Amino acid sequence: MKLVTFQAAGAAHVGMADPQAGRLFDLTKAAAAAGGDVQVFGSMLALIDADEAGLDAARSLHERHGDDPAFLTDLAGAPLLAPLPEPRQMRDGMSFETHIRQSGSGRGRALAEARAKGDADEVARIEAREVPPLAEIYRQMPIYYFTNRLAVAGPDTHVTWPRYSKVMDYELEFGIVTGRKGKNIPASKARDHIFGYTIFNDLSARDQQFQEMQGRLGPSKGKSFENSNILGPWIVTKDEIPDPYNLRMTARLNGRTVCENTSRNMLFSFEEILAHITQDEWIHPGEFMGSGTVGNGCGVENGWFLSDGDTIELDVEKIGILRTTVSAAKPA
């Protein structure tokens, strides 16, 4: 299932998206009309809390009423929100070696400057340049940080960049939504605690981020501003993605492909990450955990930064396309 949160009649509804048919089935409305358990479809968190019983109820509603025009909406015109508008917790990782090694090397800025000069030879030299080796800590344990779960936005959001930043960047990621409470979960059983997968655009105010992280803590305002955490377009339940570690991942900036990679070769799987997180700590249904940026999946690596009015599309196989438009803040 591809589960969405969308705006209907002035309220947030939960639905099932069918991209091939171009339509959306309103689970909240159908449950109310059928006299079922409306609370299960009151929000995405409520549906996740209901676990398998909730998913079975969704399937049953769709089987009985999935062709009823009263509960169908044109997907292209539906006002989609973030599928999980307020995660119970939100973490993001550093799981891809190429990104870790390149992101602090100055590669992206150098590439952007060489392209601005039209110096193709210099671009080639920079792309061939050696980058620092991976610090051993990244192989010893999953590294992650907590981010702002209240600064979440969904697909097709227009983001106004914070006034304190002039270097606008995106990050091509995907991640998991947890489905069950757990503590001290072994990696071999961690998949049982995964509800589904979604795309994550970790918008980054790079100038602010690099400045504040000189203090050896963070990131903070470099990652946390209004609508800085973009999720969507939906949550794909885990049964539809039996192997999340071999997915094509693509970023397009104003239609130009600026990154093509895959989800292969994560330093730690999501199952291993969950095992690490839950050491003497509870996780709860409805938390989000990001993969970290795939190699070359951001401007600080590939040199293609965001400018005023740009649209960035993140495309992850078996999940979908997450589109965001940015604009520079107007002077105060």
C-alpha positions in Angstrom: 0.0 0.0 0.0 1.0 3.6 -0.6 -0.5 5.5 2.3 -1.0 9.3 2.1 -2.2 12.1 4.3 -4.1 14.7 2.4 -6.4 17.7 2.9 -10.1 17.2 2.5 -13.0 19.3 3.7 -10.7 21.4 5.8 -9.2 18.4 7.7 -6.4 15.9 7.3 -7.5 12.6 5.9 -5.7 9.3 5.4 -5.8 7.6 2.0 -4.4 5.0 -0.3 -2.7 6.3 -3.5 -2.8 4.4 -6.8 -0.3 6.2 -9.0 -0.9 4.0 -12.0 -4.6 4.7 -12.0 -4.0 8.3 -11.0 -6.4 8.2 -8.1 -6.6 8.3 -4.3 -9.0 6.4 -2.1 -10.2 8.3 1.0 -9.9 5.8 3.9 -11.1 8.3 6.5 -14.3 9.1 4.6 -15.0 5.5 3.6 -14.6 4.3 7.2 -17.0 6.9 8.4 -19.6 6.0 5.8 -19.2 2.3 6.5 -19.7 2.7 10.2 -16.3 1.2 11.0 -13.6 2.2 13.4 -13.1 5.8 12.3 -10.4 6.5 14.9 -8.0 4.1 13.1 -8.1 6.4 10.1 -8.1 9.7 12.1 -4.5 10.2 11.3 -1.4 8.3 10.0 -0.2 7.9 13.5 -3.4 6.3 14.5 -3.2 3.9 11.6 0.4 3.0 12.4 -0.6 2.5 16.1 -3.3 -0.1 14.9 -0.5 -2.2 13.4 -1.5 -5.1 11.2 -5.2 -4.8 12.3 -5.2 -1.3 10.9 -3.6 -2.3 7.6 -6.2 -5.2 7.3 -9.0 -2.7 7.9 -7.6 -0.5 5.2 -7.4 -3.4 2.7 -11.0 -4.5 3.6 -12.3 -0.9 3.0 -10.5 -0.8 -0.3 -11.8 -4.2 -1.4 -15.4 -3.2 -0.6 -15.5 0.5 -1.7 -12.4 1.0 -3.8 -14.4 1.7 -6.9 -17.0 4.0 -5.3 -16.6 7.5 -6.8 -17.8 9.0 -3.5 -14.4 8.0 -1.9 -12.1 8.6 -4.9 -10.1 11.7 -5.7 -7.9 12.6 -8.6 -4.4 12.0 -7.3 -2.8 14.7 -9.5 -5.0 17.4 -7.9 -5.1 16.1 -4.4 -3.5 18.4 -1.8 -1.0 16.0 -0.3 0.5 16.7 3.1 3.6 14.9 4.5 2.4 11.3 4.9 3.5 11.5 8.5 2.9 15.2 9.4 4.3 15.0 13.0 6.6 12.0 13.5 6.9 10.9 17.1 10.6 11.2 16.8 12.9 12.0 13.9 16.5 11.0 13.3 18.8 11.1 10.3 21.8 9.0 9.7 25.2 9.0 7.9 25.0 5.7 6.0 26.6 6.2 2.6 30.4 6.2 2.5 30.8 8.4 -0.6 28.7 11.2 0.9 30.6 11.1 4.2 34.0 11.3 2.4 33.0 14.0 -0.1 30.8 16.3 1.9 33.5 18.0 3.9 36.1 18.1 1.1 35.0 21.4 -0.6 34.3 19.4 -3.8 30.8 20.9 -4.5 31.8 24.5 -4.1 34.9 23.9 -6.4 32.7 22.2 -9.0 30.2 25.0 -8.9 32.9 27.7 -9.4 34.5 25.7 -12.3 31.2 25.3 -14.0 30.4 29.0 -13.6 33.7 29.8 -15.4 32.9 27.2 -18.1 36.2 25.4 -17.3 35.4 21.8 -18.3 39.0 20.7 -17.7 38.9 22.0 -14.2 35.6 20.2 -13.6 37.2 16.9 -14.8 40.2 17.5 -12.5 38.0 18.1 -9.5 35.8 15.0 -10.2 39.0 12.9 -10.4 40.5 14.3 -7.2 41.1 12.0 -4.3 38.8 12.6 -1.3 39.7 11.9 2.4 39.4 8.3 3.6 36.5 7.3 5.7 37.0 7.8 9.5 36.9 4.5 11.2 34.1 5.5 13.6 31.6 5.3 10.7 32.3 1.6 10.4 32.2 1.0 14.1 28.6 2.2 14.7 25.7 3.9 13.0 26.0 7.7 13.3 22.9 9.8 13.5 21.4 13.0 14.8 18.0 14.1 16.0 16.2 16.6 13.8 13.1 18.8 14.1 10.0 16.6 13.9 7.8 19.8 14.0 9.4 21.3 10.8 8.0 18.6 8.4 6.4 19.3 5.1 5.1 17.2 2.2 5.3 16.9 -1.6 5.1 20.0 -3.8 5.9 22.3 -0.9 7.2 25.8 -1.7 9.9 26.5 0.8 11.1 30.0 1.6 14.8 29.8 2.5 15.8 31.2 5.9 17.1 34.8 5.8 20.3 33.9 7.6 21.5 31.5 4.8 22.6 32.1 1.2 23.7 28.5 0.3 20.7 26.4 -0.4 21.1 22.7 -0.7 19.0 19.5 -0.8 19.8 15.9 0.2 18.6 12.8 -1.6 17.6 10.3 1.0 15.0 7.7 1.9 14.0 6.3 5.3 11.9 4.1 7.4 8.8 4.7 9.5 8.6 2.5 12.6 5.5 0.4 13.2 6.0 -1.1 16.6 7.4 -0.2 20.1 10.6 -2.0 21.0 13.7 -2.0 23.1 16.9 -4.0 22.7 15.8 -5.2 19.3 18.1 -7.7 17.6 18.9 -6.8 14.0 17.4 -10.2 13.0 14.0 -9.1 14.2 14.1 -5.4 13.5 12.3 -5.6 10.2 9.2 -6.6 12.2 9.4 -3.0 13.6 9.4 -1.3 10.2 6.1 0.0 9.0 7.2 1.3 5.6 9.5 3.5 3.6 9.3 7.1 2.3 11.6 9.7 0.6 13.4 12.3 2.6 14.7 15.7 1.3 16.9 17.0 4.1 17.1 20.6 3.2 20.3 22.2 4.4 21.4 25.8 4.9 25.1 24.9 4.2 26.7 28.2 5.2 25.0 28.1 8.6 25.6 24.4 9.0 29.4 24.6 8.4 29.7 27.6 10.7 27.8 26.1 13.7 29.5 22.7 13.4 32.8 24.3 14.1 31.5 24.1 17.7 31.5 20.3 17.5 27.8 20.0 18.1 24.8 20.1 15.8 23.6 20.5 13.2 21.0 22.9 14.5 19.8 26.0 12.4 21.7 24.6 9.4 19.0 21.9 9.3 16.1 23.3 11.4 13.9 25.9 9.8 10.3 26.1 8.6 9.5 23.2 6.3 13.1 22.0 6.3 12.3 18.3 6.6 10.4 17.1 3.5 8.8 13.7 3.5 6.7 11.9 0.9 4.9 11.6 -1.3 3.6 8.6 0.6 4.6 5.8 2.9 5.1 2.5 1.0 4.4 -0.4 3.3 7.3 -2.8 3.7 5.5 -5.7 1.9 5.9 -3.7 -1.4 9.7 -3.3 -0.9 11.2 -6.7 0.1 14.7 -5.4 -0.7 15.2 -1.7 0.1 18.9 -2.0 -0.5 18.9 -2.1 -4.2 16.7 0.9 -5.2 17.6 3.4 -7.9 17.9 6.9 -6.5 17.9 10.0 -8.7 17.9 13.8 -8.2 16.7 16.2 -10.9 17.2 20.0 -10.6 14.9 21.9 -12.9 14.6 18.7 -15.0 18.4 18.2 -15.2 19.7 14.9 -13.7 22.3 15.8 -11.1 22.6 12.5 -9.3 22.1 8.9 -10.2 22.9 6.3 -7.6 21.4 3.3 -5.7 20.6 2.4 -2.1 23.3 -0.3 -2.2 26.2 -0.4 0.2 24.8 1.3 3.2 27.4 1.1 5.9 24.6 -0.3 8.2 21.2 -1.5 7.2 18.1 0.0 8.8 17.7 -3.2 10.8 21.2 -2.8 12.2 20.5 0.9 12.9 17.4 0.0 14.8 19.3 -2.6 16.8 21.8 0.2 17.7 19.2 2.8 18.5 17.2 0.5 20.8 20.1 -0.4 23.1 18.5 0.4 26.5 16.1 2.8 24.8 12.5 2.4 23.5 11.4 3.3 20.0 7.8 3.9 19.3 5.4 3.5 16.4 5.5 6.5 14.0 9.2 7.4 14.3 11.2 8.3 11.2 14.8 7.3 10.6 16.6 8.7 7.5 19.3 6.8 5.6 21.6 9.8 5.2 22.5 11.2 1.8 23.3 8.8 -1.0 26.7 9.5 -2.7 26.6 12.7 -4.9 23.1 13.3 -3.8 23.5 17.0 -2.8 25.1 20.2 -4.0 27.9 20.1 -1.5 29.1 17.0 -3.4 28.0 17.4 -7.0 28.2 21.2 -7.2 24.6 21.7 -8.3 23.2 24.0 -5.5 19.7 25.5 -5.3 18.9 29.0 -6.5 15.8 31.2 -6.2 12.8 29.5 -7.9 14.5 26.1 -8.4 12.6 22.9 -8.3 14.3 19.7 -7.0 12.9 16.3 -7.6 14.0 13.2 -5.6 13.0 10.0 -7.3 13.4 6.7 -5.5 12.5 3.4 -7.2 9.4 1.7 -5.8 8.5 4.7 -3.7 7.9 7.7 -6.0 8.9 11.3 -6.7 9.2 14.0 -4.0 9.2 17.5 -5.5 10.1 20.7 -3.7 10.4 24.3 -4.9 12.6 26.9 -3.1 12.8 30.7 -3.1 15.2 33.0 -1.5 13.9 35.1 1.4 13.0 38.7 0.6 15.1 41.3 2.5 13.5 42.3 5.8 
